[in-house]
Amino acid sequence: MDQNTGFEIEEVAINDPSVHEEEFELTLRPRLMNDYIGQRQIKGNLEILIEAAQKRQEPIEHLMLYGPPGLGKTTLAHVISREMSANIRVTSGPAIERAGDLASILTNLAAGDILFIDEIHRINRNVEEVLYPAMEDYVIDLVVGKGPSARTMRLELPKFTLIGATTKIGMLSSPLRDRFGALYRLEFYDDDELAQIVKRSASLLKVEIDHSGVSEIARRSRRTPRIANRILKRVRDYAEVKHHGYIDRGIADQALKRLDIDHLGLDRTDCEYLNTIINKFNGGPVGLDTISAAMAEDKDTLEDVIEPYLLQLGFINRTPRGRIATPAAHQHLGIPVQPGSSPLL
Ligand code: ADE
């Protein structure tokens, strides 16, 4: 923990399917709400929620954080726990295999604790049913014994707060979604917010970087802090080998070109995705399953990691008949729109 900045530097494993590797990344996480850059509206709402709960000396209501990967859902959950001076217990939907696993997690919580469930859309039905009464009435019903002698036993739980996170809010059942007191959608960051994040990370990593280097990295980070921090570290490597460690626009540009990251932040997979729609399917519409098969790329990776930023740039449209590459995408890749392509374009 850096006493001056309120940031902590920690090692965590980040499994990012877009790069197909599991790597340990040094992350630079803000600890308190004041250090957390961006997501202004969510922060404003959370500050009121937290202050009101503290005044009433109650835990905050169950919260759902959703949006594309890398925008800070897990970080925000940790920030909330620190602001509430609450313990946080971290797990994920797929890690809770049986109802009994969840029962044991819940019965080990203390009053005021926060339970963070990442990828909550991947929780299975049996587990989800235990969650309903736990969230609503702070109880769980356990079945004890088997056959005719089986009976249910109701256990009281301490008043806890569930924070769920998901990239796929649409996959949540409505009974589960309805049990959250507030749902917050994390937005992509603007260039200025990303520049602030890059600047602070550089200062914590003791990287020398000028204003032009900061803005070049910010501009090419897909509006995503996790990517900005990852790129900063790769550019730092390049600068240390080629430029005595100093980063300016020129060095950032050279390093990013070597990483195949273009001036809008698109990498090889993004461009391959667009090229597939344009060259193999005449611009679309084409179904996601077909694109996934043509690229030999996982469908969920395309949907969760690749598409959100391309949608944000206006490079693709999702229609009932499939994905379409827009004229802006054609222009970016320098490919003219074919005369016979979709009238939906
Ligand atoms: N690092 C990653 N996300 C961040 C954020 N939202 N604010 C500050 N630093 C960050």
Boltz pocket constraint, residues with backbone or C-beta under 6 A from the ligand:
constraints:
  - pocket:
      binder: B
      contacts: [[A, 28], [A, 29], [A, 30], [A, 35], [A, 36], [A, 37], [A, 38], [A, 70], [A, 71], [A, 72], [A, 75], [A, 197], [A, 225], [A, 226]]
      max_distance: 6.0
